[in-house]
């Protein structure tokens, strides 16, 4: 049995195929997760956007909306961000006591300045004893619920933390670790270091290791698993404007594996309505390698579905369309639309207006060459914003009070 055909277990939850939607602030809300699940036929694991432990404990209204799960989401996965062990523990116990989720993921990978300047996200694993205290509180509070964590290689090339963090995770009872093969200083620039994922897998064979970074296609996911020996993949920016990627992934992992095989081959992937039970509207044109190659007409159908779901979730069509605006550039990347029409799409405020604008396009355009490549943020950073003196001692407990927690969820 090869790595990509072995079952992935998150606690007692079997994840087949071993594919996880990465938490992304402002993106992986309930509507987007629904869309991805429709294309995957309900297969895989789909994690909420980042939930701040302080905001959860204080029952912030926005946060309580963000932790809403559709009745068909099984298991329900919440990602928590926190820097104070006590507050993280309270949040985890609240989730357990109120039955809010079936799986808890902890964020130690976010590189944005407003998070790292408070010692959170990808900055936190540098403080080994603080990391240990947070993991200990979370695992103790979670009881039977599995706790996992997502992290980066470290702060920068001179301050790598992922191997120590992985060992601490094993010691404290974390059930799986996901590694984005970049440092915080790289942000989303350059290439992800898949060799670091392989080294982490060698260092912590006791638990599943998940790989993240530069998965733009189903073939990339299979290559990562073969190259690194990781137990599963975490897909982030590759699905921006391409939720059907999860249909590709389900089909690719379902193919018989032979040495040197890829996800290609005539008929390698079926439309979700045929392969995974997705809705008929989600059936897309397939390319010669079996991956989705939708026409612009098909893409606009997905766009309208996405905007509609957002409106239903927010209980306001206009707010849903406004929230959808950020997705327009991702969905239309590479298509010949024209700058003026793109601008009008990005300021639309109703489903009718969106549909009318889409009718002005050449909807028979095929999927653009090269549109499956990198998308989303690609910039790097040379300096990570950290608390004063953060790098002085990696074993300083660095007591951080609850006031250092972010007070809003979603990033």
Secondary structure, DSSP 8 states (H G I E B T S, - for coil): --GGGS-EEETTEEESSSEEE---TTTSSHHHHHHHHHHHTT-SEEEEEEEEHHHHHTT-HHHHHHT---TT-SS-EEEEE-S-HHHHHHHHHHHHHTT--SEEEEEE----HHHHTTT-GGGGGGSHHHHHHHHHHHHHHHTTSEEEEEEESBSSTTSB-HHHHHHHHHHTT--EEEEESS-TTTTT-S---HHHHHHHHHH-TTSEEEEES---SHHHHHHHHHHH--SEEEE-GGGTT-TTHHHHHHHHHHS---TT--S-STT-S--HHHHT---GGG---B-TTSSB---HHHHHHHHHHHHHHHHHHHT-HHHHHHHHGGGHHHHTTTS---HHHHHHHTT--SHHHHHHHHTTS-TT----TTTTS--S-----S-----TTTTS-TT------GGGS-SSS--
